[in-house]
Structures are given as C-alpha cells and as structure tokens.
Amino acid sequence: MCQSKAQGGRRCKPKSGRKSAAASDSAGGSAPAGLSGFIRRSRAAVLQDAQDQLGALLDALVGAVPVDSVATLVSAVDADVADQVADAITVTLEAHGCLRGEWESHLLCGALAAVAQGMQAGEALVKTAVTNGVTAALTSCEVPPVVAGLAARAVVDTLTKLTPVGHWEAVRRAMQLLAVSTCPKVADHPAVEQCLQPLAKQLLSDVIQEELAAL
C-alpha cells in the first residue's frame, strides 16, 4: 500500500517476493500458459503476477534504476506526478476524517484508475475535435474531403509526437501503473484490470502476455 509523502512514506512498499520483468523473462516466467503444454493457472494468479511485474517496474523508476522498456513510456518525473495525485487523494481523505483503514481497500486504486480513464477520454476528445476542426476548415476552402481528412490526421499524428502531449500520455500510463500496483487484488477490481490491459503489451513479459490472452 502506498503511503503519502506527508506520512514520510515512499511511493510503494515493494511486495515480498516481487519479481522484476527482466527476472521473469530470464526464467521464462513463473508459470507458462496452458497453450505451451503446462497447466493453466487461475485468473487471479496470472493477474497477481502481472501486478507484481508492473509494480517492480514502478519501483525501478522510483529508485532511478534504468529500465529500458519503461524509459520510453514513463519517466521518473511522470511517476512522481502520479504519486502526487495519490498523495492529494490520501491527504484530503484523512484531513476530512476518513481513516486509512476505512478506505485503503479499493478506494485509492479505484480513484487512480478513474483519473487514468478520464485522461484517456480527454485524449480521445481532443484528437476528435482537432480532426473535425481541421477537416472542416480545409473543406470550407474547397479542399477535397479525402485530402482534408488526411491532413487532419497528419496534424493529430504530429501533435501526439510533441513533448507536452507525450508527457500527458506518459503521466496517464504512470497513473495506470500506480493504480495497478496499489490495488489489493486486481482480480476483484475490474476498473483496475482495465488499467492493466493497455500496459500489458508494452511492459509485461511475453509469458504473462500469453497467459492474459488465454484468460
């Protein structure tokens, strides 16, 4: 469970027995998927292993340990922004009489998942608005609709490569990472499991990806 900085805690306490993604890859994963000829593990076990791998990656970011697979997606700065959001939630709840034991079960990870979902929805709205606006502006100047649409998509593609937009997306991914790593049990929390899915192909080992696909 994460502790707020106001309480003198670090971002997340590492779980006992937590394995890094690199360790899981080198060992071939803790349990291959059923398609590989082994007994298929339970959904809860697979999700727990995925959570452990993502949590280890987040811990590596916090500790400034180089993690090549994460460096291009989430930086320590982005992870710190996500941590500040978690701190804001924690401090506000406690300041208004919500004791830790009353809300730490799934409320914090649920709130973080909601933030990530809202950020993703915002990304989609902006991209749609830009695409529609540029297309309309160009077609009003008698540019063929097909060409106008292609130009609009080129604008959106260019914007997504710019640092501010990329930082927004990286913060959203960091929020998803934090939501997954702080969840008591991902298998019982669909909103957090949805945060795990987009991270799987980018950050998890091939073995875990196969098992998640087989669930």
Backbone as JSON, one array per atom type, in Angstrom:
{
  "sequence": "MCQSKAQGGRRCKPKSGRKSAAASDSAGGSAPAGLSGFIRRSRAAVLQDAQDQLGALLDALVGAVPVDSVATLVSAVDADVADQVADAITVTLEAHGCLRGEWESHLLCGALAAVAQGMQAGEALVKTAVTNGVTAALTSCEVPPVVAGLAARAVVDTLTKLTPVGHWEAVRRAMQLLAVSTCPKVADHPAVEQCLQPLAKQLLSDVIQEELAAL",
  "N": [[0.84, -1.19, 0.0], [0.57, 2.19, -0.85], [2.11, 4.97, 0.78], [1.49, 8.3, 1.71], [3.59, 11.17, 0.96], [3.42, 12.97, 2.96], [3.24, 11.43, 5.16], [5.69, 10.46, 5.33], [6.29, 8.3, 3.77], [7.48, 6.1, 1.09], [6.89, 5.83, -2.45], [5.7, 3.26, -3.13], [5.53, 0.38, -1.15], [7.64, -2.3, -1.69], [6.46, -5.51, -2.6], [6.8, -8.61, -0.88], [8.83, -11.02, -2.35], [8.45, -9.98, -4.86], [8.94, -9.91, -8.33], [11.08, -8.77, -10.89], [10.38, -7.65, -14.26], [12.39, -8.36, -15.96], [13.61, -10.45, -14.61], [11.57, -12.34, -14.67], [11.4, -12.79, -17.37], [13.88, -13.91, -17.94], [13.71, -16.25, -16.62], [11.78, -17.47, -17.93], [9.3, -16.95, -17.04], [6.98, -17.39, -14.3], [5.07, -19.34, -14.56], [4.21, -21.04, -17.37], [1.81, -20.47, -20.03], [-1.25, -22.31, -20.62], [-1.37, -23.01, -23.28], [1.18, -23.63, -23.92], [1.62, -26.15, -23.15], [1.56, -26.6, -20.44], [-0.03, -26.71, -17.19], [-2.74, -24.57, -16.97], [-2.8, -21.55, -15.2], [-4.76, -20.03, -12.55], [-7.03, -17.28, -13.07], [-6.77, -15.25, -11.16], [-4.16, -15.74, -10.22], [-2.57, -15.23, -12.48], [-3.14, -12.52, -12.94], [-2.13, -11.48, -10.58], [0.59, -12.0, -10.86], [1.12, -10.4, -13.06], [0.58, -7.92, -11.93], [2.63, -7.83, -10.02], [4.91, -7.71, -11.67], [4.55, -5.23, -12.98], [4.52, -3.59, -10.75], [7.14, -3.9, -9.88], [8.51, -2.69, -11.96], [7.65, -0.07, -11.62], [8.75, 0.46, -9.1], [11.42, 0.4, -9.86], [11.58, 2.67, -11.42], [11.09, 4.62, -9.48], [13.32, 4.28, -7.91], [15.23, 5.2, -9.6], [16.46, 3.35, -11.23], [17.79, 2.13, -14.23], [15.48, 1.2, -16.65], [14.94, -0.06, -19.51], [12.65, -0.79, -21.03], [10.66, 0.73, -19.94], [11.52, 3.33, -19.91], [11.05, 4.76, -22.27], [8.37, 5.13, -22.17], [7.31, 5.83, -19.65], [8.56, 8.15, -17.39], [10.65, 8.9, -14.5], [9.81, 11.35, -13.62], [7.17, 11.48, -14.58], [6.06, 9.39, -13.13], [6.3, 10.49, -10.62], [4.45, 12.57, -10.76], [2.07, 11.1, -10.86], [2.25, 9.99, -8.34], [1.98, 12.27, -6.75], [-0.67, 12.88, -7.25], [-1.89, 10.69, -6.02], [-1.08, 11.24, -3.42], [-2.51, 13.61, -2.98], [-5.11, 12.7, -2.92], [-4.99, 10.92, -0.74], [-4.19, 12.62, 1.46], [-6.31, 14.46, 1.51], [-8.56, 12.82, 2.06], [-7.86, 11.83, 4.61], [-7.66, 14.21, 6.02], [-10.27, 14.9, 6.27], [-11.4, 13.18, 8.02], [-11.54, 10.54, 7.13], [-10.38, 7.63, 7.95], [-7.42, 5.68, 7.4], [-7.83, 2.85, 7.47], [-10.44, 2.65, 6.7], [-10.68, 3.21, 4.01], [-8.63, 2.18, 2.46], [-8.85, -0.21, 1.07], [-10.03, -0.6, -1.74], [-10.47, 1.92, -2.62], [-8.5, 3.94, -3.13], [-6.96, 2.92, -5.31], [-9.04, 2.66, -7.09], [-9.8, 5.32, -7.46], [-7.48, 6.33, -8.67], [-7.51, 4.82, -11.0], [-9.79, 5.89, -12.15], [-8.91, 8.48, -12.67], [-6.94, 7.97, -14.62], [-8.57, 6.87, -16.61], [-10.19, 9.08, -17.19], [-8.27, 10.86, -18.18], [-7.52, 9.5, -20.48], [-9.9, 9.53, -21.9], [-10.07, 12.26, -22.31], [-7.89, 12.64, -24.03], [-8.85, 11.33, -26.3], [-11.08, 12.92, -26.93], [-9.86, 15.39, -27.54], [-8.29, 14.7, -29.78], [-10.31, 13.97, -31.57], [-11.72, 16.39, -31.77], [-9.76, 18.09, -32.9], [-9.27, 16.77, -35.32], [-11.81, 16.92, -36.58], [-12.15, 19.71, -36.67], [-9.95, 20.68, -38.24], [-10.45, 19.32, -40.63], [-12.94, 20.4, -41.35], [-12.23, 23.1, -41.66], [-10.46, 23.02, -43.84], [-12.01, 21.83, -45.9], [-13.89, 23.83, -46.2], [-12.49, 25.61, -47.63], [-12.51, 24.55, -50.08], [-10.93, 22.3, -50.35], [-10.56, 18.94, -51.27], [-12.61, 16.56, -49.57], [-11.44, 14.03, -48.82], [-8.68, 14.53, -48.94], [-8.55, 16.61, -47.1], [-9.25, 15.24, -44.78], [-7.05, 13.5, -44.53], [-5.03, 15.36, -44.09], [-5.85, 16.39, -41.67], [-5.57, 14.17, -40.0], [-2.83, 13.94, -40.16], [-2.08, 16.2, -38.77], [-2.97, 15.54, -36.18], [-1.34, 13.3, -35.7], [1.15, 14.55, -35.68], [0.89, 16.26, -33.48], [0.69, 14.41, -31.36], [3.26, 13.56, -31.14], [4.65, 15.57, -30.0], [6.37, 17.02, -27.17], [4.79, 18.06, -24.86], [2.26, 16.77, -25.21], [3.04, 14.11, -25.33], [4.06, 13.87, -22.77], [1.72, 14.11, -21.25], [0.41, 11.71, -21.97], [2.27, 9.9, -20.97], [2.11, 10.43, -18.24], [-0.48, 9.58, -17.8], [-0.14, 6.83, -18.29], [1.58, 6.3, -16.18], [-0.16, 6.76, -14.1], [-1.89, 4.63, -14.47], [-0.11, 2.53, -13.96], [0.42, 3.01, -11.23], [-2.13, 2.69, -10.14], [-2.58, -0.04, -10.62], [-0.45, -1.21, -9.19], [-1.04, -0.53, -6.56], [-3.39, -1.76, -5.96], [-5.28, -3.95, -3.92], [-6.23, -6.44, -4.83], [-6.27, -7.24, -7.98], [-7.83, -8.96, -9.48], [-10.33, -8.76, -8.4], [-11.18, -6.28, -9.03], [-12.45, -4.73, -11.52], [-12.15, -2.17, -12.79], [-9.5, -1.47, -12.31], [-8.25, -3.61, -13.49], [-8.75, -2.99, -16.13], [-6.97, -0.93, -16.43], [-4.63, -2.33, -16.43], [-4.61, -3.78, -18.82], [-3.92, -2.1, -21.22], [-1.25, -1.71, -20.63], [-0.04, -4.12, -20.79], [1.02, -5.22, -23.31], [3.09, -3.47, -23.71], [4.76, -3.5, -21.48], [4.83, -5.93, -20.01], [6.14, -9.29, -19.56], [6.59, -11.73, -22.2], [5.52, -14.21, -21.56], [3.58, -13.69, -19.56], [1.9, -12.08, -21.07], [0.9, -13.95, -22.89], [-0.52, -15.6, -21.16], [-2.43, -13.82, -20.15], [-3.83, -13.31, -22.5], [-4.97, -15.76, -22.85], [-6.84, -15.97, -20.88]],
  "CA": [[0.0, 0.0, 0.0], [1.35, 3.41, -0.9], [1.98, 5.94, 1.85], [1.71, 9.64, 1.21], [4.84, 11.78, 1.39], [3.15, 13.66, 4.21], [3.44, 10.45, 6.22], [7.09, 10.03, 5.28], [6.42, 7.02, 3.07], [7.91, 6.14, -0.29], [5.73, 5.67, -3.32], [5.05, 1.97, -2.88], [6.35, -0.61, -0.48], [7.75, -3.49, -2.53], [5.88, -6.72, -2.03], [7.77, -9.68, -0.69], [8.84, -11.97, -3.45], [8.15, -9.33, -6.12], [9.94, -10.18, -9.35], [11.13, -7.79, -11.97], [10.01, -8.21, -15.56], [13.58, -8.97, -16.53], [13.81, -11.74, -13.95], [10.56, -13.27, -15.15], [11.73, -13.16, -18.73], [15.04, -14.79, -17.97], [13.34, -17.57, -16.09], [10.69, -17.99, -18.74], [8.01, -16.71, -16.35], [6.78, -18.3, -13.17], [4.24, -20.47, -14.98], [3.81, -20.84, -18.76], [0.39, -20.59, -20.32], [-1.71, -23.65, -20.96], [-1.11, -23.3, -24.69], [2.56, -24.11, -24.04], [1.67, -27.53, -22.69], [1.57, -26.67, -18.98], [-1.32, -26.47, -16.56], [-3.08, -23.15, -16.98], [-3.01, -21.01, -13.87], [-6.01, -19.33, -12.35], [-7.06, -15.87, -13.49], [-6.24, -14.44, -10.07], [-2.72, -15.93, -10.16], [-1.97, -14.55, -13.62], [-3.25, -11.08, -12.71], [-1.22, -11.15, -9.48], [1.94, -11.99, -11.4], [1.21, -9.19, -13.89], [0.66, -6.8, -10.99], [3.97, -7.84, -9.42], [5.87, -7.25, -12.67], [4.35, -3.8, -13.16], [4.95, -2.94, -9.52], [8.61, -3.9, -9.86], [8.93, -1.66, -12.91], [7.4, 1.22, -10.98], [9.77, 0.6, -8.07], [12.68, 0.71, -10.53], [11.51, 4.08, -11.79], [11.22, 5.41, -8.25], [14.71, 4.17, -7.46], [16.1, 5.69, -10.68], [17.18, 2.23, -11.84], [17.46, 2.12, -15.66], [14.59, 0.15, -17.15], [14.8, 0.37, -20.9], [11.3, -0.99, -21.55], [9.78, 1.73, -19.38], [12.07, 4.66, -20.07], [10.45, 5.47, -23.4], [6.93, 5.22, -21.94], [7.06, 6.52, -18.38], [9.79, 8.58, -16.73], [10.52, 9.09, -13.05], [9.02, 12.58, -13.44], [5.76, 11.13, -14.79], [5.66, 8.58, -11.99], [6.17, 11.38, -9.48], [3.17, 13.27, -10.91], [1.04, 10.15, -10.43], [2.38, 9.87, -6.88], [1.42, 13.48, -6.17], [-2.13, 12.74, -7.32], [-2.24, 9.76, -4.94], [-0.89, 11.97, -2.16], [-3.6, 14.57, -2.83], [-6.29, 11.92, -2.52], [-4.74, 10.42, 0.61], [-4.19, 13.71, 2.44], [-7.66, 15.03, 1.59], [-9.43, 11.88, 2.77], [-7.51, 11.77, 6.02], [-7.95, 15.51, 6.62], [-11.71, 15.01, 6.48], [-11.86, 12.14, 8.93], [-11.59, 9.18, 6.55], [-9.2, 6.93, 8.43], [-6.83, 4.79, 6.39], [-8.44, 1.53, 7.47], [-11.79, 2.7, 6.15], [-10.73, 3.44, 2.57], [-7.47, 1.73, 1.72], [-9.1, -1.45, 0.35], [-10.03, -0.4, -3.19], [-10.85, 3.28, -2.95], [-7.4, 4.69, -3.72], [-6.65, 2.41, -6.65], [-10.2, 2.98, -7.93], [-9.72, 6.74, -7.81], [-6.39, 6.48, -9.63], [-7.99, 4.25, -12.27], [-10.73, 6.86, -12.71], [-8.1, 9.57, -13.21], [-6.34, 7.5, -15.86], [-9.64, 6.73, -17.6], [-10.58, 10.42, -17.58], [-7.21, 11.41, -19.02], [-7.58, 8.84, -21.78], [-11.08, 10.07, -22.57], [-9.71, 13.6, -22.74], [-7.04, 12.5, -25.21], [-9.7, 10.97, -27.43], [-11.9, 14.08, -27.28], [-9.01, 16.39, -28.19], [-7.94, 14.21, -31.11], [-11.51, 14.05, -32.41], [-12.02, 17.8, -32.02], [-8.76, 18.61, -33.83], [-9.52, 16.16, -36.63], [-13.03, 17.5, -37.16], [-11.94, 21.13, -36.92], [-9.05, 20.87, -39.38], [-11.16, 18.84, -41.82], [-13.97, 21.39, -41.71], [-11.57, 24.33, -42.13], [-9.89, 22.79, -45.17], [-13.09, 21.61, -46.88], [-14.55, 25.11, -46.45], [-11.65, 26.29, -48.63], [-12.65, 23.73, -51.29], [-10.01, 21.16, -50.39], [-11.35, 17.7, -51.33], [-12.8, 15.96, -48.24], [-10.48, 12.96, -48.53], [-7.39, 15.17, -48.68], [-8.71, 17.35, -45.85], [-9.2, 14.26, -43.7], [-5.68, 13.04, -44.4], [-4.26, 16.45, -43.48], [-6.27, 16.47, -40.26], [-4.94, 13.06, -39.28], [-1.4, 14.27, -40.08], [-1.96, 17.17, -37.68], [-3.09, 14.8, -34.92], [-0.12, 12.49, -35.54], [2.24, 15.45, -35.33], [0.67, 16.73, -32.1], [0.94, 13.34, -30.39], [4.7, 13.36, -31.01], [5.23, 16.71, -29.3], [6.69, 16.73, -25.77], [3.69, 18.23, -23.88], [1.25, 15.73, -25.39], [3.67, 12.86, -24.92], [4.14, 13.87, -21.3], [0.36, 13.82, -20.78], [0.17, 10.28, -22.14], [3.15, 9.18, -20.05], [1.54, 10.58, -16.9], [-1.64, 8.68, -17.76], [0.38, 5.47, -18.12], [2.09, 6.21, -14.81], [-1.34, 6.66, -13.25], [-2.34, 3.25, -14.6], [0.86, 1.71, -13.23], [0.23, 3.19, -9.8], [-3.41, 2.09, -9.78], [-2.4, -1.5, -10.61], [0.49, -1.63, -8.15], [-1.59, -0.31, -5.22], [-4.65, -2.49, -5.79], [-5.14, -5.14, -3.07], [-6.46, -7.65, -5.61], [-6.72, -6.81, -9.31], [-8.86, -9.89, -9.97], [-11.63, -8.35, -7.85], [-11.39, -4.85, -9.31], [-12.48, -4.58, -12.99], [-11.66, -0.86, -13.24], [-8.04, -1.52, -12.28], [-7.85, -4.58, -14.51], [-8.76, -2.26, -17.39], [-5.72, -0.17, -16.47], [-3.55, -3.27, -16.69], [-4.63, -4.28, -20.2], [-3.11, -1.36, -22.18], [0.15, -1.76, -20.26], [0.47, -5.48, -20.95], [1.86, -5.41, -24.49], [4.24, -2.58, -23.67], [5.63, -3.64, -20.32], [4.89, -7.25, -19.38], [6.88, -10.34, -20.24], [5.83, -12.47, -23.21], [4.79, -15.31, -20.91], [2.39, -13.14, -18.93], [1.01, -11.65, -22.14], [0.24, -15.16, -23.4], [-1.48, -16.06, -20.15], [-3.54, -12.86, -20.13], [-4.61, -13.51, -23.72], [-5.67, -17.04, -22.74], [-7.84, -15.9, -19.82]],
  "C": [[0.87, 1.23, 0.0], [1.09, 4.26, 0.32], [2.24, 7.31, 1.26], [3.03, 10.18, 1.71], [4.66, 12.5, 2.72], [3.36, 12.74, 5.41], [4.87, 9.91, 6.22], [7.29, 8.72, 4.55], [7.01, 7.2, 1.69], [6.71, 5.81, -1.14], [5.0, 4.36, -3.06], [6.01, 1.05, -2.15], [6.43, -1.84, -1.36], [7.18, -4.71, -1.84], [6.96, -7.78, -1.87], [7.67, -10.65, -1.85], [8.53, -11.33, -4.78], [9.29, -9.58, -7.1], [9.91, -9.08, -10.38], [10.74, -8.47, -13.26], [11.21, -8.93, -16.17], [13.82, -10.34, -15.92], [12.82, -12.77, -14.46], [10.88, -13.72, -16.54], [12.87, -14.16, -18.77], [14.71, -16.18, -17.48], [12.22, -18.19, -16.9], [9.35, -17.78, -18.08], [7.82, -17.73, -15.25], [5.91, -19.48, -13.53], [3.76, -20.22, -16.39], [2.32, -21.04, -18.94], [0.04, -22.01, -20.71], [-1.41, -24.03, -22.39], [0.29, -23.84, -24.88], [2.72, -25.53, -23.51], [1.71, -27.68, -21.19], [0.17, -26.39, -18.45], [-1.58, -24.96, -16.5], [-3.38, -22.68, -15.56], [-4.35, -20.3, -13.78], [-5.89, -17.89, -12.8], [-6.44, -14.99, -12.42], [-4.71, -14.54, -10.0], [-2.0, -15.19, -11.28], [-1.99, -13.04, -13.4], [-2.31, -10.64, -11.59], [0.21, -11.06, -10.0], [2.15, -10.75, -12.27], [1.35, -7.96, -13.01], [2.06, -6.71, -10.39], [5.02, -7.3, -10.4], [5.76, -5.74, -12.87], [4.79, -3.02, -11.93], [6.46, -2.85, -9.43], [9.16, -2.85, -10.82], [8.75, -0.27, -12.32], [8.43, 1.48, -9.88], [11.12, 0.98, -8.68], [12.71, 2.17, -10.96], [11.74, 4.97, -10.58], [12.66, 5.42, -7.77], [15.72, 4.63, -8.49], [16.98, 4.58, -11.26], [16.81, 2.18, -13.32], [16.59, 0.93, -16.03], [14.23, 0.53, -18.57], [13.39, 0.28, -21.42], [10.33, 0.08, -21.06], [10.23, 3.14, -19.73], [11.42, 5.45, -21.2], [8.95, 5.69, -23.21], [6.58, 6.04, -20.71], [8.4, 6.89, -17.76], [9.56, 8.71, -15.24], [9.7, 10.34, -12.75], [7.53, 12.28, -13.57], [5.23, 10.32, -13.61], [5.47, 9.45, -10.76], [4.87, 12.18, -9.54], [2.03, 12.38, -10.44], [1.05, 10.01, -8.91], [1.79, 11.09, -6.18], [-0.11, 13.45, -6.19], [-2.6, 11.81, -6.21], [-2.12, 10.43, -3.59], [-2.06, 12.92, -1.91], [-4.87, 13.87, -2.36], [-6.16, 11.48, -1.06], [-4.87, 11.5, 1.67], [-5.59, 14.29, 2.61], [-8.61, 14.12, 2.36], [-9.14, 11.88, 4.26], [-7.81, 13.09, 6.73], [-9.43, 15.69, 6.93], [-12.27, 13.8, 7.23], [-11.99, 10.75, 8.36], [-10.31, 8.45, 6.93], [-8.72, 5.92, 7.41], [-7.52, 3.43, 6.33], [-9.81, 1.48, 6.83], [-11.8, 2.79, 4.63], [-9.59, 2.8, 1.78], [-7.73, 0.48, 0.87], [-9.03, -1.26, -1.16], [-10.32, 1.04, -3.58], [-9.72, 4.06, -3.63], [-7.09, 4.22, -5.13], [-7.81, 2.68, -7.61], [-10.18, 4.42, -8.37], [-8.63, 6.99, -8.84], [-6.78, 5.93, -11.0], [-8.95, 5.21, -12.95], [-9.99, 8.05, -13.31], [-7.51, 9.18, -14.55], [-7.39, 7.39, -16.97], [-10.08, 8.11, -18.1], [-9.55, 11.07, -18.48], [-7.25, 10.81, -20.42], [-8.78, 9.34, -22.59], [-10.81, 11.47, -23.09], [-8.83, 13.58, -23.97], [-7.88, 12.23, -26.44], [-10.54, 12.16, -27.9], [-11.08, 15.14, -28.02], [-8.67, 15.96, -29.61], [-9.12, 14.31, -32.07], [-11.82, 15.5, -32.77], [-11.05, 18.4, -33.03], [-9.01, 18.07, -35.23], [-10.72, 16.8, -37.32], [-12.83, 18.97, -37.53], [-11.08, 21.4, -38.13], [-9.73, 20.43, -40.67], [-12.18, 19.86, -42.28], [-13.34, 22.66, -42.27], [-11.04, 24.17, -43.55], [-10.97, 22.59, -46.23], [-13.83, 22.91, -47.17], [-13.77, 25.96, -47.45], [-11.55, 25.46, -49.9], [-11.54, 22.69, -51.46], [-10.86, 19.9, -50.4], [-11.44, 17.05, -49.95], [-11.78, 14.9, -47.87], [-9.12, 13.56, -48.16], [-7.43, 15.93, -47.36], [-8.62, 16.41, -44.66], [-7.8, 13.74, -43.45], [-4.81, 14.11, -43.73], [-4.58, 16.56, -42.0], [-5.61, 15.37, -39.44], [-3.44, 13.3, -39.14], [-1.15, 15.27, -38.96], [-2.0, 16.45, -36.33], [-1.84, 13.97, -34.66], [1.05, 13.34, -35.11], [2.12, 15.92, -33.88], [1.03, 15.66, -31.07], [2.43, 13.09, -30.19], [5.38, 14.5, -30.25], [5.37, 16.41, -27.81], [5.52, 16.92, -24.8], [2.63, 17.13, -23.98], [1.8, 14.38, -24.96], [3.78, 12.75, -23.42], [2.78, 13.55, -20.7], [0.07, 12.33, -20.84], [1.03, 9.46, -21.18], [2.64, 9.27, -18.61], [0.33, 9.66, -16.75], [-1.19, 7.23, -17.58], [0.93, 5.27, -16.71], [0.95, 6.07, -13.82], [-1.89, 5.23, -13.28], [-1.42, 2.31, -13.84], [0.63, 1.79, -11.73], [-1.07, 2.57, -9.33], [-3.27, 0.57, -9.66], [-1.54, -1.93, -9.43], [-0.07, -1.45, -6.74], [-2.85, -1.11, -4.95], [-4.45, -3.74, -4.93], [-5.32, -6.44, -3.84], [-7.09, -7.26, -6.95], [-7.86, -7.68, -9.82], [-10.25, -9.51, -9.5], [-11.98, -6.9, -8.18], [-11.32, -4.6, -10.82], [-11.9, -3.26, -13.49], [-10.14, -0.83, -13.29], [-7.53, -2.52, -13.3], [-7.83, -3.93, -15.89], [-7.52, -1.4, -17.54], [-4.55, -1.08, -16.85], [-3.46, -3.65, -18.17], [-3.79, -3.45, -21.17], [-1.62, -1.37, -21.88], [0.79, -3.09, -20.62], [1.44, -5.62, -22.11], [3.13, -4.58, -24.44], [5.24, -2.95, -22.59], [5.78, -5.05, -19.77], [5.66, -8.26, -20.22], [5.99, -11.08, -21.22], [4.98, -13.57, -22.58], [3.49, -14.8, -20.29], [1.4, -12.65, -19.99], [0.22, -12.84, -22.72], [-0.83, -15.64, -22.43], [-2.69, -15.11, -20.08], [-4.45, -13.05, -21.34], [-5.46, -14.79, -23.63], [-6.79, -17.01, -21.7], [-9.25, -15.77, -20.42]]
}
